[in-house]
Amino acid sequence: MATQPSYFRSFLKAGHAPTLGAAFFYFAFSCAIWVLNGTMAPFITEAYKLSPAEKGVMLSIPIFAGALMRFPLGILAQYIGRKNATLVEMGGIAIAMLFGYFYVQSFNELLAMGVLLGIAGASFGVALSLGSGSFPPRYKGLAMGIVGAGNVGTAVSALLAPPLAQAFGWQTVYGFAAIGILLPMAVMVLFAKEPPDLDKHASFKEHIACLFEKDGWAFSLIYAVTFGGFIGLTTFLPSYFYDQFGVSKVQAGQLTMLAAFMGAALRVFGGWISDHWGGVNTLTGVLLVVSATLVLCGLAENSLPITVLLFLVCFAALGAGNGALFQLVPLRWPLSTAVAGSMIGEIGALGGGLIPNAMGLSKQHAGSYIWGFVGFAACAAAMLVLLRVMQIRWTRTWAEKGGRARSA
């Protein structure tokens, strides 16, 4: 087996590295904007005196909107190219941020802003397809893992948005974001090129084909736990740390940054280890860890150090799970990886919007967040059972034992 440095050099030579880097940067910046309301939630809650349930709704809307907008952006990319689609989307993000800076003055307008933040959340499918499009199948797991590590943008948002909001006011952060989006736009224009792997337009039927298969729904539901859990918890944690443990708004963002960074970094590892060990094996370990740590998080709600440690482990597993699942997608749908991945990403991301709502309702009606954590842990355990049942057929038809790629 090749050493890791030589493997990575071979990987970079196998595709177009500048496009991969531009796709990563675009996705990272989009993720940072997507979770802005979550990272500034303690400031927004204080401004509008939100109840736990109202806060849950406010945090969920950008996640739901981003998931629903992925499909239209994927269709657009089929007709104007993935690179051009990213530029159109980033232009839309800039307009949305200007709306937030100039017009958000009430809770209803804040909810409308949440819908506009969904424009940034739509970036996932196009970013992964653009970044991995020029790489051969044996390297797509790593390529998708690298682009997917753009989730680190959520950590950057959690680190920078609270101190900016404290210094200049939280609406002004939208203005900073409107200016900042110009940088990834410039990188995309200068360094990215359209990959050669799409030579025809996919029809609407082809886009939704995976949803008429059991495997498509299995992948989507598992992704609802891994990526949905990552984005939902990242959005929720600033409020949780601030409300539950009484830390400052800036400290709540810093603690969230640690967890989000862990999840983003481990996505690359998840893609890499799945190329070697198998996506099914990786996801099995991921779902076990997620189930256990979520229950323990609920039980440790009076200890900040233990809670932070548990979230770090949980986010590491979620990040690895995201990379592992998208190592399996091109194996199952080798001729329609982009459209299948886009639809799975859309359905899966919807799961993240349920988490802030569940946590808010648990707090408002039970006086504790524990039932929100237990409910999410139960979902992870159910997906583990689903995975172990489905993998029996997977490893007989399109994957080697453990979920590795079949030899040519």
C-alpha positions in Angstrom: 0.0 0.0 0.0 1.2 3.5 -0.8 2.3 5.7 2.0 -0.1 8.5 3.0 2.0 11.4 1.5 2.4 9.5 -1.9 -1.3 8.6 -1.8 -2.3 12.2 -1.3 0.1 13.4 -4.1 -1.5 10.8 -6.4 -4.9 12.0 -5.4 -4.1 15.6 -6.2 -2.7 14.7 -9.6 -5.7 12.6 -10.4 -8.0 15.6 -10.6 -8.1 19.4 -10.7 -6.9 20.6 -7.3 -7.7 24.3 -7.8 -11.3 23.5 -8.4 -11.4 21.3 -5.3 -9.9 24.2 -3.2 -12.4 26.7 -4.7 -15.3 24.4 -3.9 -14.1 23.9 -0.4 -13.8 27.7 0.2 -17.2 28.4 -1.3 -18.9 25.7 0.8 -17.1 26.9 4.0 -18.2 30.5 3.5 -21.8 29.3 2.7 -21.9 27.2 5.9 -20.7 30.2 7.9 -23.6 32.3 6.7 -26.1 29.5 6.9 -25.8 29.3 10.7 -25.5 33.0 11.4 -28.8 33.2 13.3 -27.8 30.3 15.4 -24.4 31.7 16.3 -26.0 35.0 17.2 -29.1 33.5 18.9 -28.2 34.7 22.4 -28.2 38.3 21.1 -31.4 37.8 19.1 -33.2 36.1 21.9 -32.3 39.0 24.2 -33.5 41.6 21.7 -36.9 40.0 21.0 -37.4 38.1 24.4 -38.0 34.8 22.7 -39.5 31.8 24.4 -37.7 28.4 24.0 -40.3 27.3 21.4 -39.9 30.6 19.5 -36.2 30.2 19.6 -36.5 26.7 18.2 -38.6 27.9 15.2 -36.1 30.8 14.6 -33.2 28.3 14.5 -35.0 25.7 12.4 -36.1 27.9 9.5 -32.7 28.4 7.9 -32.0 24.7 8.0 -35.3 23.7 6.4 -35.0 26.5 3.8 -31.5 25.5 2.9 -32.5 21.9 2.5 -35.4 22.7 0.2 -33.4 25.1 -1.9 -30.7 22.5 -2.7 -32.8 20.8 -5.4 -33.6 24.0 -7.4 -29.9 24.9 -7.3 -28.9 21.4 -8.5 -31.3 21.7 -11.4 -29.9 25.2 -12.3 -26.4 23.7 -12.2 -27.4 21.2 -14.8 -28.2 23.9 -17.3 -25.7 26.7 -16.6 -22.9 24.6 -15.1 -21.9 24.0 -11.5 -19.3 26.9 -11.5 -21.8 29.4 -12.8 -24.5 28.1 -10.4 -22.2 28.8 -7.4 -21.7 32.4 -8.6 -25.5 32.9 -9.0 -26.0 31.6 -5.5 -23.3 33.7 -3.9 -24.9 36.8 -5.6 -28.1 35.8 -4.0 -26.4 35.4 -0.6 -25.0 39.0 -0.9 -28.5 40.4 -1.6 -29.9 38.4 1.3 -27.3 39.8 3.7 -28.1 43.3 2.6 -31.7 42.7 3.4 -30.7 41.5 6.9 -28.5 44.6 7.5 -31.0 47.2 6.3 -34.5 45.7 7.0 -34.6 43.2 9.9 -36.3 45.1 12.7 -38.9 42.6 14.1 -39.3 39.0 14.8 -41.4 38.4 11.7 -38.7 40.0 9.6 -36.1 37.8 11.4 -38.1 34.7 10.3 -38.0 36.0 6.7 -34.3 36.5 7.1 -34.1 32.8 8.1 -35.6 31.8 4.8 -33.0 33.9 3.0 -30.2 32.3 5.0 -31.4 29.1 3.4 -29.8 30.3 0.1 -26.4 29.7 1.7 -27.5 26.3 2.9 -28.3 25.2 -0.7 -24.7 25.0 -1.6 -24.0 21.5 -0.5 -24.8 19.4 -3.5 -23.3 21.7 -6.1 -20.1 22.1 -4.0 -19.5 18.4 -3.7 -20.3 17.8 -7.3 -18.0 20.6 -8.4 -15.1 19.6 -6.2 -15.2 15.9 -6.9 -16.2 16.0 -10.5 -12.8 15.7 -12.0 -11.6 12.9 -9.7 -11.9 9.2 -10.6 -14.1 6.9 -8.5 -11.3 5.5 -6.2 -10.6 9.1 -5.0 -14.2 10.5 -4.8 -14.5 9.5 -1.1 -11.5 11.7 -0.2 -12.5 14.5 -2.6 -16.0 14.7 -1.2 -14.6 14.5 2.3 -12.3 17.5 1.6 -15.1 19.6 0.2 -17.5 18.5 2.9 -15.0 19.7 5.5 -16.2 23.1 4.4 -18.5 22.5 7.3 -15.7 24.2 9.2 -17.3 27.4 8.2 -19.9 26.8 10.9 -17.0 26.8 13.4 -15.6 30.1 12.0 -19.1 31.6 12.2 -19.4 30.5 15.9 -16.0 32.0 16.6 -16.4 35.4 14.8 -20.0 36.3 14.8 -20.6 36.7 18.6 -17.7 39.2 19.2 -18.7 41.1 16.1 -22.3 41.2 17.2 -21.2 42.4 20.7 -19.0 45.1 19.2 -21.1 46.4 16.4 -24.7 45.0 16.9 -25.9 41.7 15.5 -27.6 43.2 12.4 -24.3 44.6 11.3 -22.8 41.1 11.1 -25.1 40.6 8.0 -23.4 43.6 6.5 -19.9 42.1 7.1 -21.1 38.9 5.5 -22.4 40.8 2.4 -18.9 42.2 1.9 -17.1 39.0 2.7 -18.9 36.9 0.1 -17.0 38.8 -2.6 -13.8 36.8 -1.7 -15.1 33.3 -2.4 -16.7 34.7 -5.6 -13.3 35.9 -6.7 -11.6 32.6 -5.9 -14.3 30.7 -7.9 -13.9 32.9 -10.9 -10.1 32.8 -10.9 -9.3 29.2 -10.0 -12.3 26.8 -10.7 -13.2 25.2 -13.9 -16.2 23.1 -14.8 -15.6 19.4 -14.4 -15.9 17.1 -17.4 -18.1 14.4 -15.8 -21.5 15.7 -16.9 -22.2 15.6 -20.6 -26.0 15.8 -20.6 -28.8 17.4 -18.6 -30.4 15.1 -16.0 -34.2 15.0 -16.2 -36.5 15.7 -13.3 -37.1 11.9 -13.1 -33.4 11.2 -13.0 -33.0 13.7 -10.1 -35.6 12.1 -7.9 -34.8 8.5 -9.1 -33.0 7.5 -5.9 -36.1 8.3 -3.9 -38.0 5.5 -5.6 -35.4 3.0 -4.2 -35.1 1.7 -0.7 -31.4 2.5 -0.8 -32.1 6.2 -1.5 -34.3 6.5 1.5 -31.9 4.5 3.7 -29.1 6.9 2.8 -31.3 9.9 3.3 -32.4 8.8 6.7 -28.9 8.0 7.9 -27.7 11.4 6.6 -30.5 13.0 8.5 -28.8 11.8 11.7 -25.2 12.5 10.7 -25.4 15.8 8.7 -28.7 16.8 10.2 -27.3 16.2 13.6 -24.2 18.3 12.8 -26.0 21.3 11.5 -28.9 21.1 13.9 -26.7 20.9 17.0 -24.3 23.6 15.7 -27.2 25.9 15.4 -28.6 25.0 18.8 -25.4 24.9 20.9 -24.7 28.7 21.3 -28.2 29.0 22.9 -27.7 25.8 25.0 -24.3 26.8 26.4 -25.6 30.4 27.2 -28.9 29.3 28.7 -27.9 26.1 30.5 -24.5 27.0 31.9 -24.6 30.8 32.1 -21.5 31.4 30.0 -21.1 34.7 28.1 -22.5 35.0 24.6 -18.9 35.1 23.2 -17.9 32.1 25.3 -20.9 30.2 24.1 -19.8 30.8 20.5 -16.2 29.7 21.3 -17.4 26.4 22.8 -19.6 25.8 19.8 -16.7 26.5 17.6 -14.7 23.7 19.2 -17.4 21.1 18.5 -18.1 22.3 15.0 -14.4 22.3 14.1 -14.1 18.8 15.3 -17.0 17.7 13.2 -15.7 19.4 10.1 -12.2 18.1 10.4 -13.3 14.5 11.0 -15.4 14.6 7.8 -12.1 14.3 5.8 -11.0 11.4 8.0 -14.4 9.7 7.5 -14.0 9.8 3.7 -10.4 8.6 3.9 -11.0 5.8 6.4 -14.1 4.7 4.5 -12.0 4.3 1.2 -9.8 1.9 3.1 -12.0 0.3 5.9 -15.4 0.6 4.2 -18.3 3.1 4.6 -20.6 0.6 6.3 -18.0 -0.3 9.0 -17.4 3.4 9.6 -21.0 4.3 9.9 -21.6 1.4 12.3 -19.1 2.9 14.7 -20.4 6.4 14.1 -24.0 5.6 15.0 -23.0 3.7 18.1 -20.9 6.6 19.4 -23.6 9.2 18.5 -26.3 7.3 20.4 -24.2 6.9 23.5 -22.8 10.4 23.7 -26.2 12.1 23.1 -27.8 10.3 26.1 -24.8 11.1 28.2 -25.0 14.8 27.1 -28.6 14.9 28.4 -27.5 13.3 31.7 -24.6 15.7 32.2 -26.5 18.9 31.8 -25.2 20.3 35.1 -21.5 19.8 34.2 -20.0 22.1 31.6 -16.6 20.3 31.2 -18.2 16.9 30.8 -20.7 18.3 28.4 -18.1 19.9 26.2 -16.0 16.7 26.1 -19.1 14.7 25.1 -20.0 17.1 22.4 -16.5 17.0 21.0 -16.7 13.2 20.7 -20.3 13.3 19.3 -19.3 15.9 16.7 -16.2 13.9 15.7 -18.5 10.9 15.1 -21.0 13.0 13.1 -18.3 14.4 10.9 -16.8 11.0 10.2 -20.3 9.7 9.4 -20.9 12.4 6.9 -17.7 11.5 5.0 -18.5 7.8 5.3 -21.9 8.1 3.8 -20.7 10.1 0.8 -18.0 7.5 0.2 -20.8 5.0 -0.4 -22.9 7.3 -2.7 -20.7 7.0 -5.8 -20.4 3.3 -5.3 -24.2 2.9 -5.3 -24.9 5.4 -8.0 -21.7 5.5 -10.1 -23.4 7.1 -13.2 -25.6 9.6 -11.3 -23.5 10.5 -8.2 -24.2 14.2 -8.4 -28.0 14.0 -8.7 -28.3 11.2 -6.2 -26.0 13.0 -3.7 -27.9 16.2 -4.1 -31.3 14.6 -3.4 -29.9 12.6 -0.4 -28.3 15.8 0.9 -31.6 17.7 0.6 -33.7 15.1 2.4 -31.1 14.4 5.0 -30.5 18.1 5.8 -34.2 18.4 6.7 -33.5 16.3 9.8 -31.4 19.1 11.2 -34.3 21.4 11.3 -36.1 19.1 13.8 -33.4 19.3 16.4 -33.7 23.0 17.6 -37.5 22.6 17.6 -37.3 19.3 19.6 -34.9 20.9 22.1 -37.1 24.0 22.5 -40.2 22.0 23.0 -38.5 19.8 25.5 -37.3 22.8 27.5 -40.6 24.6 27.4 -42.8 21.7 28.3 -40.5 19.4 30.4 -38.3 22.1 31.9 -35.2 20.3 30.6 -33.4 19.5 27.4 -32.9 15.9 28.2 -35.8 14.5 26.2 -34.6 16.3 23.1 -31.2 14.5 23.5 -32.8 11.2 24.2 -35.1 11.5 21.2 -32.2 12.2 18.9 -30.2 9.3 20.4 -33.1 7.0 19.6 -33.1 8.1 16.0 -29.4 7.3 15.7 -30.0 3.9 17.2 -32.8 3.2 14.8 -30.5 4.2 11.9 -27.9 1.8 13.1 -30.5 -1.1 12.9 -31.5 0.1 9.4 -27.8 0.2 8.3 -27.1 -3.3 9.6 -30.2 -4.7 7.8 -29.5 -3.0 4.5 -25.8 -3.7 4.3 -26.5 -7.4 3.9 -27.8 -6.8 0.4 -25.4 -3.9 -0.3 -22.4 -6.2 0.2 -23.8 -8.8 -2.1 -24.6 -6.4 -5.0 -22.6 -3.2 -5.3 -20.0 -3.1 -2.5 -17.3 -5.3 -1.0 -17.6 -6.5 2.6 -17.7 -3.5 5.0 -18.7 -1.1 2.3 -15.4 -0.8 0.4 -15.2 -0.2 -3.4 -15.2 -3.3 -5.5 -12.1 -4.0 -7.5 -12.2 -3.3 -11.2 
